[in-house]
Amino acid sequence: MLTGVGTIGVPYVVQEGDRFYFKDASVLIFKNHFEMSPEYLSLVFSSPYWKETIHKESMGTTVHTLTISRANEVLIPVAPAGEQARIVAKVDELMALCDRLEAEQAEAEAAHAKLVEALLASLTQARDAADFRASWQQLAEHFHTLFTTEASVEALKLTVLRLGVMGKLVANAIDGESASQLLARIAHARTAGKATSPTDAVQGPYELPPNWCWTTLPAVGELARGKSKHRPRNDPALYSGGTIPLVQTGDVARASGLINTCTGKYNALGLAQSRLWPAGTMCITIAANIADSAILGFDACFPDSVVGFIPGLPEVDVKYFEYFLRTAKADLQKFAPSTAQKNINLDILSSLYLPLPPLGELNRIVALVDDLFALCDQLKLNLAQARQHHEHLASVLVEQAVA
């Protein structure tokens, strides 16, 4: 029998002892009057030829429907009885082989992922410079066999970020302005009389290089929720004829670091009940998609489900803080006081321990991360192109084999 409505043409060979009934005409019954092999017919009805043909022959504008009259018009290939049996046997043999290959591939991919994870972890967990060099040497020797999937390249990118915010990616600044002095400069530059967080040293989850310090986002700049006071928020009066970008949590989640799309556009009334944040503001989601982060590519408003952050000095690259949020997202409690909940809000963001390097080192970290990310993205592109080439080659070989 075959399904006739919705997902059409799916076969099922009725077995002895099956008990069933049909409540409507959504199933077509195929009675085998010529004693053809049911298994062979099932292969025919599962083939690309059958699926393509019945979809061309199906009726209905919203729901595909395969009627009896239409099904009767479709020609099917019939092989001699002995050949039918041999075809079924060979297909069963090859499908079993495919299943084994698929299982072996899954096991190999799982082992590969564990190996990549372990070797990358050895970098971030290195005890000293010598240990780090040894771990990197081991990784470098097998680089082209380790980073052969998009997932492994993404893991490499995350490790690059972690090394950056741990002070292990660029040479540490041992003289000049320290991070503590940078904090003092930021506090001095902020609006007179505006409260700032204490800049006293705090103890974070790991040891930092000399001249770094643990601090918080409010000590480094402005951290505040977006605004959308009007209710209901989807009132057309806020949007009619609007030209002012409105960024929502989904725009942040899809941004891959830089927000270049917006969900809607406010008009003057919409802007009046919100706030316009400047391009370069880091956005952090605190609802729907928790702790996603990205940087505004244009001036925009956003609701109170998004938190904005602007560094206190223009020369401080906001990308560093967005990179830190990416590393902390998976384990926010590691960087938060013990009272922090799994959910995130402005208070928790305000209390997160932030590793802050000296200004020059901060900007060098961002520049190197950008360069390494560009290389990783090119590697991913090469992998995708190679995969497409292999798939095309396999398709051609199969077509030639069955021609």
C-alpha positions in Angstrom: 0.0 0.0 0.0 1.0 3.6 -0.6 0.3 6.9 1.1 -1.8 9.2 -1.1 -2.1 12.5 0.8 0.6 14.8 2.2 3.8 12.7 2.2 2.7 10.8 -0.9 3.9 7.5 -2.4 5.6 6.0 0.7 5.3 2.2 0.4 4.5 -0.4 3.1 4.5 -4.2 2.4 1.6 -5.7 4.4 2.9 -8.6 6.4 0.9 -11.7 7.4 -0.8 -11.1 10.7 -1.0 -7.3 10.2 -4.3 -5.8 11.5 -5.3 -2.3 10.4 -8.1 -0.2 9.1 -8.3 3.0 7.1 -10.4 5.9 8.3 -10.2 7.8 5.0 -8.8 7.6 1.5 -5.3 8.7 2.4 -3.9 5.3 1.6 -3.8 3.5 -1.8 -3.9 -0.3 -1.9 -1.8 -2.0 -4.5 -2.8 -5.6 -5.1 -0.2 -7.8 -6.5 -2.1 -9.9 -9.1 1.0 -11.1 -11.0 2.9 -12.5 -7.9 5.7 -10.0 -8.3 8.2 -9.8 -5.5 6.8 -7.4 -2.9 10.3 -6.5 -1.8 11.1 -5.6 -5.4 8.0 -3.4 -5.7 8.9 -1.8 -2.4 12.3 -0.8 -3.9 10.6 0.6 -7.0 8.2 2.7 -4.9 11.1 3.9 -2.8 13.2 4.9 -5.8 14.0 8.5 -6.9 12.3 7.7 -10.3 9.0 6.9 -8.5 9.1 9.9 -6.2 9.9 12.3 -9.0 7.2 10.9 -11.2 4.4 10.9 -8.7 5.1 14.4 -7.5 4.8 15.6 -11.1 1.6 13.7 -11.3 0.2 14.7 -7.9 -2.8 17.1 -7.6 -3.6 19.8 -5.1 -2.3 23.3 -4.5 -1.5 23.2 -0.8 -1.4 19.4 -0.1 0.1 16.9 -2.5 -2.4 14.2 -3.4 -1.8 11.0 -5.3 -5.1 9.6 -6.7 -5.8 6.1 -8.0 -6.2 7.4 -11.6 -3.0 9.3 -11.5 -1.1 6.3 -9.9 -2.4 4.0 -12.6 -0.8 6.2 -15.3 2.7 5.9 -13.9 4.9 3.3 -15.7 7.1 1.1 -13.5 10.0 -1.1 -14.6 9.4 -4.8 -14.3 12.3 -7.3 -14.3 12.1 -11.1 -14.7 11.2 -12.9 -11.5 14.8 -14.3 -11.0 16.3 -10.9 -11.6 13.9 -9.3 -9.1 15.2 -11.6 -6.4 18.8 -10.8 -7.4 18.1 -7.1 -7.3 16.5 -7.3 -3.9 19.4 -9.3 -2.6 22.1 -7.0 -4.0 20.2 -3.9 -2.7 20.0 -5.5 0.8 23.7 -6.3 0.7 24.7 -2.8 -0.4 22.3 -1.1 2.1 23.8 -3.2 4.9 27.3 -2.1 3.8 26.1 1.5 3.7 24.7 1.2 7.3 28.1 -0.2 8.5 30.0 2.6 6.7 27.6 5.2 8.3 28.2 3.7 11.7 31.9 3.6 11.3 31.9 7.2 10.0 29.9 8.3 13.1 32.3 6.6 15.4 35.3 8.1 13.5 33.7 11.6 13.7 33.1 11.2 17.4 36.7 10.1 18.1 38.0 12.9 15.9 35.9 15.5 17.8 37.2 14.2 21.2 40.8 14.3 19.9 40.3 17.9 18.7 38.7 18.9 22.0 41.5 17.3 24.0 44.3 18.9 22.0 42.7 22.4 22.1 42.1 22.1 25.8 45.8 21.4 26.3 46.5 24.9 25.0 44.1 26.7 27.4 45.2 24.5 30.3 48.9 24.9 29.7 50.7 25.5 33.0 53.5 27.7 31.6 55.1 28.9 28.4 57.0 25.6 27.9 53.9 23.5 28.3 52.0 25.8 25.9 54.7 25.5 23.2 54.7 21.7 23.6 50.9 21.5 23.2 51.0 23.8 20.2 53.7 21.8 18.6 51.7 18.7 18.9 48.7 20.4 17.5 50.6 22.0 14.6 52.1 18.6 13.5 48.7 17.2 12.9 46.8 20.4 11.9 45.7 19.2 8.5 44.3 16.0 9.8 42.6 17.6 12.8 40.8 20.5 11.3 38.9 18.8 8.5 35.3 19.6 9.5 33.4 22.9 10.1 32.8 21.9 13.7 36.5 21.4 14.4 37.3 24.8 12.8 34.6 26.4 15.0 36.2 24.8 18.0 39.6 26.2 16.9 38.0 29.7 16.7 36.6 29.4 20.2 40.0 28.3 21.5 41.6 31.4 19.8 39.1 33.6 21.7 39.8 31.8 25.0 43.6 32.2 24.6 43.1 35.8 23.8 41.1 36.7 27.0 43.5 34.5 29.0 46.5 36.5 27.9 48.1 33.6 26.0 47.6 34.9 22.4 50.0 37.9 22.1 53.1 39.0 24.0 52.3 40.4 27.4 53.0 44.1 28.0 55.4 44.3 30.9 55.8 48.1 31.0 53.7 51.1 30.2 50.1 51.6 31.3 48.6 48.7 33.3 45.0 47.6 33.1 44.4 49.1 36.6 45.7 52.5 35.3 43.4 52.1 32.2 40.5 51.6 34.5 41.4 54.8 36.5 41.6 56.7 33.2 38.2 55.4 32.1 36.6 56.4 35.5 38.1 59.9 35.1 36.8 60.3 31.6 33.2 59.3 32.5 30.6 61.9 33.1 31.2 63.9 36.3 29.1 62.6 39.2 28.1 59.4 37.5 28.5 56.4 39.8 31.1 53.9 38.7 31.9 50.4 40.0 34.9 50.0 42.3 38.2 49.3 40.5 39.7 47.4 43.3 41.2 44.0 42.3 38.9 41.0 42.4 39.8 37.3 42.2 38.7 35.8 39.0 38.5 32.1 37.9 42.1 31.9 36.6 45.4 33.7 37.0 46.1 36.6 34.7 49.4 37.9 33.2 51.2 40.8 34.8 49.5 44.2 34.3 46.1 42.6 33.7 43.3 42.8 36.2 39.9 41.4 36.8 37.1 43.9 36.7 33.4 44.3 35.5 31.7 45.7 32.5 30.2 48.7 34.3 33.7 49.7 35.5 34.9 49.8 31.8 31.9 51.5 30.2 28.2 52.0 30.1 26.0 48.9 30.6 22.3 49.4 30.3 19.1 47.8 29.0 17.4 48.9 25.8 14.0 50.6 26.0 10.6 49.9 24.6 8.1 51.6 27.0 5.0 51.7 24.8 2.4 48.9 25.1 1.6 47.0 23.1 5.1 46.8 21.6 3.7 45.8 18.2 1.4 48.9 18.0 1.5 50.0 14.3 1.6 53.6 15.4 5.3 53.0 16.4 6.3 51.7 13.0 4.2 53.4 10.3 6.6 55.1 7.9 9.5 54.3 10.1 13.1 54.7 9.1 15.0 54.1 12.4 16.3 50.5 12.8 14.9 48.4 15.6 17.2 45.4 16.5 15.6 42.4 18.3 17.2 39.4 20.0 16.9 37.4 16.8 19.0 39.9 14.9 21.7 39.6 17.6 21.6 35.8 17.5 22.0 35.7 13.7 24.7 38.3 13.5 27.9 36.3 13.8 29.6 39.2 15.6 28.3 42.2 13.5 24.7 43.2 13.4 23.7 44.2 9.8 20.0 43.4 9.8 17.0 44.7 11.8 13.6 43.3 12.5 11.7 46.5 12.1 11.9 50.3 11.9 10.6 52.8 14.3 9.2 56.2 13.4 9.5 59.3 15.5 6.9 58.1 18.0 8.7 54.8 18.3 12.0 56.5 18.8 10.5 58.8 21.5 9.6 55.8 23.7 12.9 54.0 23.1 16.6 55.0 22.9 18.9 55.3 19.9 22.3 53.5 20.5 25.3 54.4 18.3 27.0 52.0 15.9 29.7 50.1 17.7 27.5 49.3 20.7 27.8 45.7 21.9 24.4 44.1 22.3 23.8 41.2 24.7 20.5 39.3 24.7 18.9 38.5 28.1 15.7 36.9 26.8 14.8 34.2 24.2 18.4 33.7 23.1 20.4 34.0 26.3 23.8 35.7 26.3 24.2 36.0 22.5 26.3 39.0 21.7 27.2 41.1 18.6 28.1 44.7 17.7 25.8 47.2 16.1 26.8 48.0 12.5 24.5 51.1 12.5 22.7 53.4 14.9 19.7 51.5 16.2 17.1 51.1 19.0 16.5 47.8 20.8 14.1 46.7 23.5 14.8 45.8 27.1 15.4 42.2 26.2 18.8 43.4 24.9 21.5 45.0 27.0 23.9 47.6 25.4 27.5 48.2 26.3 29.7 51.1 25.2 33.4 51.3 26.4 34.2 54.4 28.4 37.1 55.5 26.1 36.8 55.5 22.3 40.2 54.0 21.8 39.2 50.8 23.7 38.0 48.3 21.0 34.6 47.0 21.9 35.3 43.8 20.0 37.4 42.5 22.9 34.4 42.5 25.2 32.2 40.8 22.6 34.9 38.1 22.2 35.0 37.7 26.0 31.2 37.2 26.1 31.4 34.5 23.5 33.9 32.5 25.7 31.9 33.1 28.9 28.5 32.2 27.3 28.8 28.5 27.8 29.8 28.8 31.5 28.5 32.1 32.8 28.5 30.9 36.4 32.3 30.5 36.2 32.6 34.3 35.8 29.8 35.3 38.1 29.4 35.4 41.9 28.2 32.2 43.5 24.6 33.7 43.9 24.2 34.0 40.1 21.3 32.1 38.5 21.4 30.2 35.2 19.2 32.9 33.6 20.9 36.2 32.9 19.8 39.8 33.6 21.4 43.2 33.9 22.6 42.5 37.5 24.3 39.3 36.6 26.0 41.0 33.6 27.1 43.8 35.8 28.8 41.4 38.2 30.6 39.2 35.7 34.3 39.0 36.3 36.0 40.4 33.2 39.7 39.9 32.4 41.1 43.2 31.3 44.5 43.7 29.6 46.4 46.9 29.1 45.1 49.0 26.2 47.8 48.2 23.7 47.6 44.5 24.4 43.8 44.6 24.2 43.9 46.1 20.7 46.7 43.7 19.6 44.5 40.7 20.8 41.6 42.0 18.7 43.7 42.5 15.6 45.2 39.0 15.8 41.9 37.3 16.5 40.4 39.1 13.4 43.4 37.8 11.3 43.1 34.3 12.7 39.3 34.2 12.2 39.8 35.3 8.6 42.1 32.3 8.1 39.7 29.9 9.8 36.8 31.2 7.6 38.9 30.6 4.5 39.7 27.1 5.8 35.9 26.4 6.2 35.3 27.7 2.7 37.9 25.4 1.3 36.4 22.5 3.2 32.9 23.3 1.8 34.3 23.6 -1.7 36.1 20.3 -1.4 33.0 18.6 0.0 30.9 19.9 -2.9 33.6 18.7 -5.4 33.6 15.2 -3.9 29.8 15.1 -3.9 29.7 16.1 -7.5 32.3 13.6 -8.4 30.4 10.8 -6.6 27.2 11.8 -8.4 28.8 11.7 -11.8 30.3 8.3 -11.0 27.0 6.9 -9.9 25.2 8.3 -13.0 27.8 6.7 -15.2 27.5 3.4 -13.4 23.7 3.1 -13.7 23.6 4.6 -17.3 
